[in-house]
Amino acid sequence: MKLFYSQESINDLIRLREFIEIKNPQAAKRIAQSIKKGINQLKSFPYLGVKVEQAPDPEIIRDIIIGNYTVRYLIRPKEITVLRIWHQKEQENRL
C-alpha cells in the first residue's frame, strides 16, 4: 500500500508540532515521530482504524487513535490517504 498525506493533514502535523514546541521542543519531536510511526502501520494494516459512521462510506473512511491524537484516513485500492490529524481535545468536525 502506498501512503499519501492530504495538504490538510500536513498542515495539521505542522500546527500540532508548532503548538507543542512552544513549551517542549523534545516532546513535539517525539509526538510527531509517534504519529508518523502509527500512520506507517496502516500500510500493512489498512483496516486497523474504526469506521467513521457519519462518513458517506464508513468502510473506507476510518479513524485511528495514536496516543491523544486522531488520524482520519481514506482507504482506496493500493493506497491510503491521511485526511486530517487532530488532538482529541480539538473539535472532531473533520470530514
N, C-alpha and C positions, 0 to 999 in steps of 0.2 A: 504494500500500500504506500502510495505517495502521500506526503503531508504538506498541506498548504496553510498559510495564515491569511485571513482577510486583512485589509488595511485597518479595519476597526479593532481587530484583535491585537495587531501590532501596536496601535495607539494605546490600547488598554494596558499592555505589558509595560510600555514606556511610562504611562501615567502612574501605574501602581508602583513601579520601581522608584520613580522620582519622589512620590509621596513618602515611601518608607525611607528612602535615602536621606531625607532631611534629618531624621532622628537617629538612624542607624544604618550607615552605608554597608556594613558587612551583612546585616540581616536582609537588606534589599537584594544584594547579590545572591545570597543563599536561597531566598524565596523565589527569585526569578529562575534560578537553576532547578529548583524543585518543581516548579510549574512546567518548565520545558521537559524535564525528565518524565513527569506524569503524562504529558501530551505525547511524547515519543512512544509510550506504551500502546497508544491507540493504533500504531502501525501494525502491531501483532494482534491486538485485541480490540477491534473497532467497535464492538458492541458492549464494551466494558461499562459505559455510562448508562444512565437511566433515560428512558424515553421522556421527551418533553410533551406532555399530553395536550397542551394548548397549541402546539405547532400544527400546521396544516398536514404534515405527515410525520407523526411521532416516531415511526420506525426508523427514520433517517436523521432526525434532529435529536440530539442527545446531550445530556449534561454529565460531566464527570467532576467529582469533588476532589480537589487536591489541597490538603490542609484546610485553610479557611477560604479557599478560592474555588469558584465555579467556572468551568470551562465548557462553553456551549459549542458543539461542532456538528457538522453535516457529513453524513456518510454517503459516498457515491461509489459506483463500481471502480475499484482500483485507486480511489483517492479519498482523503479526509480533508475537510477544510475547517479550521478553527475559526469560528464566527466571532465570539466575544469571550472576554475574561473579566471577572469581577470578584471583589471581596464579598463574602456572604452578608456583610452589614450594608452593602450597597443595594439599591433597588434592583429587583430581578427582571425588570422590563427590557429584555434584550432580544426579542425576536424581530 
